[in-house]
Amino acid sequence: MGTKIVLWLIWLVFVAYTLLLAPLDQLGNLTLIEKLVKLQWMDINPILAAIFSLMGVWPMIYASLLLIDERMQDISAWPSLLLSNGSGVIGLLPYLILRQPNQEFSGQKDILLKTLDSHAFGIFLSLATAGLLAYAMLAGDWGDFIRQWHTNHFVHLISLDFCLMCVLFPSILGDDMARRGLRDSRIFWTVTLVPLLGALAYLCLRPPLKESSI
């Protein structure tokens, strides 16, 4: 119950903060978002382009856990996952709040779950992330990004959104580990304390989920 209260508070505060800043009302932000979506990055700081792209990687990381988790839930994870691609944690949090703790999996994996559960999927996301991080580190201008973080509401909010995606991942990690027989708390804390890269390493190395007859 305490975890759900914290998640509700995070959701309410971030929704209110987003409405207060109203990033789409700020001059030039719609054009900026259009360029990011169309990959027209020539005049965009690579750090911002990388963060925007990684906000597309995070929903796929969550999907690899939540679409397995929903098998034993009364609600579907699909609406939240689809919304999270455009709204980040605002779209993702409703499922995390409404789901019940569950450490079991029953039945067979369909093609989608087999793909999401595979090491190849984790490796694909890791390679994509490595490329984006290298692009940001080698070509990015941190001074310009910090200035934009202070002055541009969209840059400010998407950066906070990215951080919250990292912070919320442990809320579903424990159940996924238990389904796979991973009881070592050191694994949990290693994944938790290494934002993003820890989650990707987990997807690459976690044991396959065992299937069972219903």
SULKA-V543135 format. One record per backbone hydrogen bond with DSSP energy under -1.0 kcal/mol. NH is the residue of the N-H (numbers start at 1). CO is the residue of the C=O. If there is no record, write none. Layout:
nh->(NH;NH)
co->(CO;CO)
This chain:
nh->(5;6;7;8;9;10;11;12;13;14;15;16;17;18;19;20;21;22;25;26;29;32;33;34;35;36;37;38;40;41;44;49;50;51;52;53;54;55;56;58;61;62;63;64;65;66;67;69;70;71;72;73;81;82;83;84;86;87;88;90;92;93;96;97;98;99;114;115;116;117;122;123;124;125;126;127;128;129;130;131;132;133;134;135;136;137;138;139;140;145;146;147;148;149;150;151;152;156;157;158;159;160;161;162;163;164;165;166;167;168;171;172;173;174;176;177;178;179;181;182;187;188;189;190;191;192;193;197;198;200;201;202;203;204;205;206;212)
co->(1;2;3;4;5;6;7;8;9;10;11;12;13;14;15;16;17;18;22;23;26;28;29;30;31;32;33;34;35;39;41;45;46;47;48;49;50;51;53;54;57;58;59;60;62;62;63;65;66;68;69;70;77;78;79;80;83;83;84;87;88;89;92;93;94;95;110;111;112;113;118;119;120;121;122;123;124;125;126;127;128;129;130;131;132;133;134;135;136;141;142;143;144;145;146;147;148;152;153;154;155;156;157;158;159;160;161;162;163;164;168;169;169;170;172;173;174;175;178;177;184;184;185;186;187;188;189;195;194;196;197;198;199;200;201;202;107)
